Amino acid sequence: MVINAPSLANINLLDFGKQVSELVEGGVRFFHVDLMDGHYVNNLCFPLTVVKNLKDKYPDCVVEVHMMVENPIDYIEVLKQYGADYVAFHCDSTSFIRRTITTIQAVGMKAGIVLNPSQRIDIIEPYANLLDYIIFMSVEPGMAGQKFLPGSMERLIKLAQFRKEMGCDFKILIDGGVNYGIAEDCVRNGADILVTGIYMIFEQPDGIVSACERFRKSLQDVECCI
């Protein structure tokens, strides 16, 4: 079943604890946490302690960290100490992609890389067999609330076909602008995890819990066709 991975960057910070508890009440067990340093992208988000706070409060939940930072290898040890489960970084943020992947995995976390909208799908070929997952960006990184970029679905299909042709088993996580009109097509075209935000969870008129339940029901019978 496709995983609902709400992006905590969409939460109202004044209601952070309340809204996270509503996500858990709605059945969410996978959190997407953005880590931005103000250098790789022109934004700041979140302090590393958010990961620890989430794992202390909800130890059975998976915390996945999307690093939009320079020198991502510098963050791995503290993310492990704070309990992160999945960690991904951008290929153009380091000259040591393979070393960063294996360092993440060596401390017991799942390792992923991020594909930006302007990057070729086959850029991942040298280390595709090492990866646990890929964050496929359907918006430009760094700012919540953007719309799903034209051409992203076609790129997703290429990525899913690449995975099949290469015999890899990495998960595909879609990040950016996914709404109910797009979500089913994402799953049919190979997505395993959907990062949800304002379009599917946080600005639904009937509240977060109902939105989470609707996500689950709307996608529970959708299957990948690739």
Secondary structure by P-SEA (a helix, b strand, c coil): ccccccccccccccaaaaaaaaaaaacccbbbbbbbccccccccccccaaaaaaaaacccbbbbbbccccccccaaaaaaaacccbbbbbccccccaaaaaaaaaaaccccbbbbcccccccccccccccccccccccccccccccccccaaaaaaaaaaaaaaaaccbbbbbbbcccccccaaaaaaaccccccccccccccccccaaaaaaaaaaacccccccc
